[in-house]
């Protein structure tokens, strides 16, 4: 998945949260949107700082986290 995919999911969660009447579900949608935005930020950071991140990005990529 790309950063734009995660941003799209975050927007959908925010929209669903606004339209939802269940307060628990509304909060869960808000939390999901924050997590998706955070993942998008992480992917964008890694894309712009390729080769400057030390061992962590290579290690995460080897373990299938990226």
BALOBA-1460 file (C-alpha; in Angstrom, 3 decimals):
// residues 66
<rec num="1" residu="x" x="0.000" y="0.000" z="0.000"/>
<rec num="2" residu="x" x="1.124" y="3.531" z="-0.694"/>
<rec num="3" residu="x" x="0.868" y="6.650" z="1.426"/>
<rec num="4" residu="x" x="-2.020" y="7.895" z="-0.715"/>
<rec num="5" residu="x" x="-3.894" y="4.637" z="-0.041"/>
<rec num="6" residu="x" x="-3.515" y="5.188" z="3.699"/>
<rec num="7" residu="x" x="-4.602" y="8.832" z="3.350"/>
<rec num="8" residu="x" x="-7.679" y="7.688" z="1.439"/>
<rec num="9" residu="x" x="-8.539" y="5.184" z="4.167"/>
<rec num="10" residu="x" x="-8.091" y="7.877" z="6.819"/>
<rec num="11" residu="x" x="-10.471" y="10.182" z="4.954"/>
<rec num="12" residu="x" x="-13.045" y="7.392" z="4.666"/>
<rec num="13" residu="x" x="-12.777" y="6.713" z="8.407"/>
<rec num="14" residu="x" x="-13.247" y="10.405" z="9.229"/>
<rec num="15" residu="x" x="-16.287" y="10.561" z="6.947"/>
<rec num="16" residu="x" x="-17.763" y="7.418" z="8.502"/>
<rec num="17" residu="x" x="-17.140" y="8.827" z="11.970"/>
<rec num="18" residu="x" x="-18.982" y="12.028" z="11.143"/>
<rec num="19" residu="x" x="-21.988" y="10.083" z="9.830"/>
<rec num="20" residu="x" x="-22.053" y="7.590" z="12.711"/>
<rec num="21" residu="x" x="-24.461" y="7.880" z="15.647"/>
<rec num="22" residu="x" x="-22.716" y="5.304" z="17.851"/>
<rec num="23" residu="x" x="-20.228" y="7.172" z="20.052"/>
<rec num="24" residu="x" x="-17.962" y="4.140" z="20.498"/>
<rec num="25" residu="x" x="-17.788" y="3.530" z="16.748"/>
<rec num="26" residu="x" x="-17.208" y="7.250" z="16.144"/>
<rec num="27" residu="x" x="-14.179" y="7.154" z="18.447"/>
<rec num="28" residu="x" x="-12.868" y="3.996" z="16.776"/>
<rec num="29" residu="x" x="-13.160" y="5.610" z="13.348"/>
<rec num="30" residu="x" x="-11.221" y="8.618" z="14.672"/>
<rec num="31" residu="x" x="-8.468" y="6.376" z="16.059"/>
<rec num="32" residu="x" x="-8.225" y="4.429" z="12.806"/>
<rec num="33" residu="x" x="-7.936" y="7.671" z="10.852"/>
<rec num="34" residu="x" x="-5.055" y="8.766" z="13.090"/>
<rec num="35" residu="x" x="-3.290" y="5.427" z="12.641"/>
<rec num="36" residu="x" x="-3.702" y="5.534" z="8.851"/>
<rec num="37" residu="x" x="-2.377" y="9.106" z="8.736"/>
<rec num="38" residu="x" x="0.570" y="8.073" z="10.877"/>
<rec num="39" residu="x" x="1.387" y="5.170" z="8.583"/>
<rec num="40" residu="x" x="1.152" y="7.462" z="5.545"/>
<rec num="41" residu="x" x="3.503" y="9.938" z="7.234"/>
<rec num="42" residu="x" x="5.931" y="7.105" z="7.981"/>
<rec num="43" residu="x" x="5.900" y="5.888" z="4.381"/>
<rec num="44" residu="x" x="6.394" y="9.404" z="3.025"/>
<rec num="45" residu="x" x="9.278" y="10.010" z="5.426"/>
<rec num="46" residu="x" x="10.980" y="6.787" z="4.417"/>
<rec num="47" residu="x" x="10.502" y="7.581" z="0.735"/>
<rec num="48" residu="x" x="12.087" y="11.018" z="1.069"/>
<rec num="49" residu="x" x="14.935" y="9.869" z="3.319"/>
<rec num="50" residu="x" x="15.860" y="6.710" z="1.436"/>
<rec num="51" residu="x" x="19.393" y="5.637" z="2.271"/>
<rec num="52" residu="x" x="19.745" y="8.028" z="5.213"/>
<rec num="53" residu="x" x="17.857" y="6.045" z="7.827"/>
<rec num="54" residu="x" x="20.569" y="3.761" z="9.127"/>
<rec num="55" residu="x" x="19.779" y="0.139" z="9.812"/>
<rec num="56" residu="x" x="16.100" y="0.441" z="10.791"/>
<rec num="57" residu="x" x="14.471" y="0.825" z="7.323"/>
<rec num="58" residu="x" x="16.531" y="-2.015" z="5.888"/>
<rec num="59" residu="x" x="15.725" y="-4.231" z="8.862"/>
<rec num="60" residu="x" x="12.008" y="-3.431" z="8.678"/>
<rec num="61" residu="x" x="11.963" y="-4.121" z="4.944"/>
<rec num="62" residu="x" x="13.679" y="-7.459" z="5.474"/>
<rec num="63" residu="x" x="11.076" y="-8.434" z="8.039"/>
<rec num="64" residu="x" x="8.227" y="-7.453" z="5.739"/>
<rec num="65" residu="x" x="7.048" y="-4.462" z="7.762"/>
<rec num="66" residu="x" x="7.379" y="-1.996" z="4.906"/>
